[in-house]
Amino acid sequence: AQSVTQPDIHITVSEGASLELRCNYSYGATPYLFWYVQSPGQGLQLLLKYFSGDTLVQGIKGFEAEFKRSQSSFNLRKPSVHWSDAAEYFCAVGSGYGKLTFGQGTILTVHP
Amino acid sequence: DTAVSQTPKYLVTQMGNDKSIKCEQNLGHDTMYWYKQDSKKFLKIMFSYNNKELIINETVPNRFSPKSPDKAHLNLHINSLELGDSAVYFCASSLLAGGGTDTQYFGPGTRLTVL
């Protein structure tokens, strides 16, 4: 069965600092990987996705993520965080059976 | 212009009542989903429909019944509400049936509180 682990429940960074959110997945075949962001009271918005090809994928809002098969990881990064990035971030793995499995989320707090 | 919309946004009700949540997407997508996000923020799929046909039915009590009158709408009806049903329910849609490999677009969520 597929699963996703986000080891960090809550991360706090200062505005302008770099950010890395961790995501580890478990899936038997080639994974389809996603990062979504949820702002308070809002639905989830797709940041980026990896299906195949280049293991470094670029997303919206200046985010990027790197797929590392050997580590079963898909970490999300941003070189310089803005206060508006404060939100909850969800990593997800998808299968061809139409099922998307989410991690438990990482809450990002940004200090001015 | 909202892509995926849900009504109501908030729903407060008593145990034992029956309630419905409506979802509509104007993206022309073939597949729609219902997810439940519990108090610990775990987001789990409940159902998915492709062109009005049920394709995913996770282990969900049969008090929950999805209904898709057309491919742009997927409503969720809940009978005999229980305290444990309190959660945020998200509707989503994707262009294709392979929702696990296709980008899903989420609605704003419906916060259900059962008293």
Boltz contact constraints between the chains, C-beta under 6 A:
constraints:
  - contact:
      token1: [A, 32]
      token2: [B, 101]
      max_distance: 6.0
  - contact:
      token1: [A, 42]
      token2: [B, 108]
      max_distance: 6.0
  - contact:
      token1: [A, 43]
      token2: [B, 106]
      max_distance: 6.0
  - contact:
      token1: [A, 43]
      token2: [B, 107]
      max_distance: 6.0
  - contact:
      token1: [A, 43]
      token2: [B, 108]
      max_distance: 6.0
  - contact:
      token1: [A, 43]
      token2: [B, 109]
      max_distance: 6.0
  - contact:
      token1: [A, 44]
      token2: [B, 106]
      max_distance: 6.0
  - contact:
      token1: [A, 46]
      token2: [B, 103]
      max_distance: 6.0
  - contact:
      token1: [A, 94]
      token2: [B, 100]
      max_distance: 6.0
  - contact:
      token1: [A, 94]
      token2: [B, 101]
      max_distance: 6.0
  - contact:
      token1: [A, 95]
      token2: [B, 100]
      max_distance: 6.0
  - contact:
      token1: [A, 96]
      token2: [B, 98]
      max_distance: 6.0
  - contact:
      token1: [A, 96]
      token2: [B, 101]
      max_distance: 6.0
  - contact:
      token1: [A, 98]
      token2: [B, 48]
      max_distance: 6.0
  - contact:
      token1: [A, 98]
      token2: [B, 55]
      max_distance: 6.0
  - contact:
      token1: [A, 98]
      token2: [B, 56]
      max_distance: 6.0
  - contact:
      token1: [A, 98]
      token2: [B, 98]
      max_distance: 6.0
  - contact:
      token1: [A, 98]
      token2: [B, 99]
      max_distance: 6.0
  - contact:
      token1: [A, 98]
      token2: [B, 100]
      max_distance: 6.0
  - contact:
      token1: [A, 99]
      token2: [B, 100]
      max_distance: 6.0
  - contact:
      token1: [A, 100]
      token2: [B, 100]
      max_distance: 6.0
  - contact:
      token1: [A, 102]
      token2: [B, 43]
      max_distance: 6.0
  - contact:
      token1: [A, 104]
      token2: [B, 41]
      max_distance: 6.0
  - contact:
      token1: [A, 104]
      token2: [B, 42]
      max_distance: 6.0
  - contact:
      token1: [A, 105]
      token2: [B, 41]
      max_distance: 6.0
